[in-house]
Amino acid sequence: MGVSILENIRNNLSICNVDASEIQSTAGNYNDSGNLIPGSIPSFTTNLCEIGSIKDSIFFTYILFSSFASVENLRALVVKYPLAQIYGFKDFLKNYYPTEISGVDINYSNLLQLVQRERLFQIQLTISKNHDAEHLTHLYFDIEELLKNNGLHCVNQRDTKLIELVKKAN
């Protein structure tokens, strides 16, 4: 089921002129608990994010430049997507949001300081496969709009040269 829903999302995005890679098996991925997933999982990339399938979920993972982060745009992101995970690029096993101490009152200044420890940070949304490909495609465009409207800039995950430079520089 994981590959078929990814194929449908990818096809929907392609129809909308989104440059999407072929679906590939990728290894070295971690689950929500920070444990290495044995074997490989299906995923593909767009200029904005990696979209993949793990067990009963579809994930969208974005790599963003921390220099564009602000209290206001982090707040907008968390308010719209409270189940999003925000974590480092190098230190990707440490969640900045949510944390064990996250509560009703989120200190966005502290969250911004955590995000700005590195040149890049990541945001991941994990969604149940109970949603159809159309819903997940709309979610892709909703997130894209939120990022653009709030001045958050993503690393182009289709530009392999840029990805290599970013990994070396970070």
N, C-alpha and C positions, 0 to 999 in steps of 0.2 A: 504493500500500500504506500510506503514512503516514497518510492521512486515514481509511482504513477501520479501522486498529487504534486510532486516537484515538477514532473513533466508538464502537467496542466498549468501550474503557476508560470513556469518558464515560457510556455506557448502564449499564455495571456500577455506576459510582459513583452514578448517579441512582437505580438500583434500591435502593441502600443509603442513600438520602435525603441524598446529598451534593449541595449546590447547585453546579452546574457551568454555566458559560457555554456558549453555542453555540461551535462550532469556527469560528475566524476565521483569515484570512490576516494575519500580522503581519510587519512589516518592521523593519529596524534591529536585527536579532539578530546575535550573534557566535558563531563556532564555538569549539571547544575550544582552538584556537591563537590566539584573540583577533582573528581576521580577520572583517571585516564580511561577512555572507552576502548575496550579491546577491539581489535580489528578496524574496519573502516566503515564509514557512513556515506550515503549519497549526499552531494551538495553541488551547488553551482554558484557563480559569482556574477554580479552586475557591477556597474561603475560605483554603486552605493554600498553594497553589502554582499555577504555570503548568506545564502539561503540553503538550509539543509534539513535533514530528517533524522531524528533520534527517537527510537521507540514510538511513543504515542504523540510525539510533538514535532512541530516545524519550528525552526529557529531562524531568526534574522539577526546577523551580527554585523555591526557597523564599526569601523575604525575612524575616529574623529581627531582632528587637530585640537589639542587642549588650548592653544592660544586664542581660539575663537569662543571658548566656553566662558559663560558669565553666570552669575547668580540667577539672573532673569531667564536665560534660556535653559538652564538645568531645571529650574522650577517648572517651566512650561512643559518640558519633557516628562518629568515625574508626575505632574498633575494629570497630563493626558494619558500616560502609560505607567501607572503606579506599579505594575508587575515587571517593569523593565529592570535589568541588572546593569549596573555601571561598574566597570572595573578597569584596571590598568592595562597597558599594552604589554610591557615586559612582565609586570607583576600581575598577570592575568588570573592568578588563583586567589587574589584578595579582592573581595567585593567592596566597592566604595558605597554602593547603594544596591539593595538594602543591606544593612548590617545587623548584627545581633542587637545593637542599641538603637536601631531605627525605630521610631515611634510615630506618633501622630504629628509631632512638631519636628520637622526635618530642618537641620541647620544647613542651609544651602551655602553659606560662606565656608563652612568646614568641607562640604562636598566639593566645592570649587577648589579649595586648597589641595585636596586629595587628587582631583583630576589633573591639576597643573603640576604635580610631581614629575610627570613624564611629558614628553613632547606629544604623545598620543594617548588616547584612552578608547575604551570600547563600550558599546552599548549592545545588549542582547535582549531581544524579545522572544520568548518561547510561547508558542500558541498550540493549543490542542488540535490534533488532526481531525477533530469532530467538525471543524469549519471546512467549507468547500474551497476550492481553488479560487473562485471569484472573490470570496470574502478576503482571502489571504492576499490576492492581487490588489484589492482596494486598500488593504492595510499597508502594503508596500508604498502605494502612492500617498496615503495619509501621512506616513512617517516622512517620506521625501518632502512633502509640503511643510510639515512641522520643522524639519531641519532647515530648509531654505528660509522660511518666514522668521526663524529665530537666529539666523546667521551662523549656524553650525556647519562646518565644512568637513566632508568625508574624504578619506583617502580613496582614490579610484582603484578599486580592487581588481579591475580588468587590466590595469597598467602594471605588468609584471616588473618592468624596470623601476618604476616608482616604488613598488612594494619592497623590492630588494634594497633600494636606497634608504627607505624609511627604516627597515630592519637594521641596517648597518649604522645609521645615524642615531637611532634611539638608544 
